[in-house]
Amino acid sequence: MTSPNATEIAPDPGFDALPYAQKVTYLIIKQAAEDGAPCPMNKDIAETTGHSSVSSATELVQALELKGLITVERFRKFRVVTIVASGKRTAPKPARKHNPYIAQRRRRLPLMIEAAERKLIGLHREARRYGMDDLIADRPVMVDAA
């Protein structure tokens, strides 16, 4: 993530009084709001501001919120930040990443259903063979067990 140049974005009231790390944090969040992009993640803010701890980024965002420069709507895995001076907001939830495990399960599901149906048919045949029809009488069979 690149940090925006301070001269590219006009400073808002109270900006000049901020410590350096808060200025940088404010500018990258403001740039995201201007671009309609999702709010930068804590790890990106920490990296850009030169902090090694992700919790430092959380504290920087909270400090900007306490100073009234931004408002923050927090969700489980993301946040939407509004720049108070302009009213611009960062984009809601970032696009979900592709999960190859889900795609693999989706491909295998028909085979798993077919295997379960075969097993159920076998159990029905076995129950009939040993005279246990009463145990399966009220159990539906998805496929004819003939």
C-alpha positions, 0 to 999 in steps of 0.5 A: 500500500502506498501512502498518499502525498500530503500535498495531494489531499487538502488537510482538514481542521485539526490535521496539523495538530496530529502526531506524524503517525496519526497524520499518515493514518488519516491520509491513507484512510481519507485516500481510501474514502476518496477512491471508494476503496475498503478501509485499509486493514490494521496490518497495512496501516501498521506497515505504512506508519512504521509500527511493528504491532497491528494493535498500534494501528488500532490505537491510531484509528481510535485516536482519530475517532476520539479527536472527531476527525473520523467516525467508525462503524465496526463489523466482525472483519472490517470497518467502514470509516467516514471522514467527518470533514467531507462525509466520504466513506470507505467502501463496505466489506471487501470482496470475499476471496476465493476459497478453493476448499469450498470449490473442491467440496462443491465438486465432490458433493454429488459423488458424496450424495450418490455414495450415501444413496447407495449405502442407504439402498444397501441398508434397505435391502439388508433390512428386507433380507433379514425380515426387519421391514418394520424398522425401515417402513417409515424411512424414505428411500431416495432411489428405488431399492429394488 
